[in-house]
């Protein structure tokens, strides 16, 4: 058994806050990644009426293989990977020994909410694209792409398509869900007021 600052590594509170710290760092990276992804906004346009068959409201990348688009894909990859890390931290929280029952239950609910917007199987494709290509042979198409302006899509291991919405709304949902594990909505509101936080 080892000790850090007089706190045992096996102490559930210590473990929980270590996991929370990693999750919060991942959220900070996701915030930066989202900003990088959003640099593409000028290249996203509505399809013109004379551009063949048009689905109302559909948007496309106007400049393909541009610097902005490549940076956008890097941002999307980092966004996806960072939120998967948050998911992993929350999953680990549910397995910390001697954790208070209400924290475990909140963590389980949070994990379900986070995984509803973060596709971990799609992340496995995007981060291990070369390995997947070697293993799959000609069995399935493996691709990472941006679709409809803010959806980052990757094929899963079974060949189906997964996606994550790289948006402020996704980031906000994950951040608020993480906060809700340890604090009530009333406590969060008080903390936000104390630090002058305003929801934008």
Secondary structure, DSSP 8 states (H G I E B T S, - for coil): --EETTEETT-HHHHHHHHHHHHHHHHHHHHHHHHHHHGGGGGEEE--TTSSS--TT-EEESSTT-HHHHHHHHHHHHHHHHHHHHHHHHHHHTT-TT--HHHHHHHHHHHHHHHTT--HHHHHHHHTHHHHHHHHTTSS---EEEETTTEEEEE-TTS-EEEEE-SHHHHHHHHHHHHHHHS-HHHHHHHHHHTT----
